[in-house]
Amino acid sequence: MKKTLGLMMVMAAVAILMAGKETIQGTLISESSVPCGSETKGKKSTDLMCQEYVIRTDTTEYHVRQEKQSHKALLPMNTAVEMTMSKDKMKFKVNGKEYEMLIVSESAVGGATKP
């Protein structure tokens, strides 16, 4: 009896964790360079630029930026992505390589609007 109850609790915990990590399909539709801070060396200040990507699903457009400055590779446009989200971060795969970015904003995809 105790083993069955323990097993049921473990299965319920796994189901809850799996529900939070739903995989969503989308398309990488655009990229732009945006200011994302500055770097000061002595008396000189240099603006830093980050790539901001737009990923579109059936219902939502997500604007995401690199989380770490070290991510410099440009991602190919019109590429299918498989993503998961957790709070303000998005993990996705492009051509088999995994990336983690910050979700800057999201908006509904145009279409039917209610008055």
Secondary structure, 3 states (H helix, E strand, C coil): CHHHHHHHHHHHHHHHHHHHCCCEEEEEEEEEEEEEEEEEECCEEEEEEEEEEEEECCCEEEEEEECCCCCCCCCCCCEEEEEEEECCEEEEEECCEEEEEEEEEEEECCCCCCC
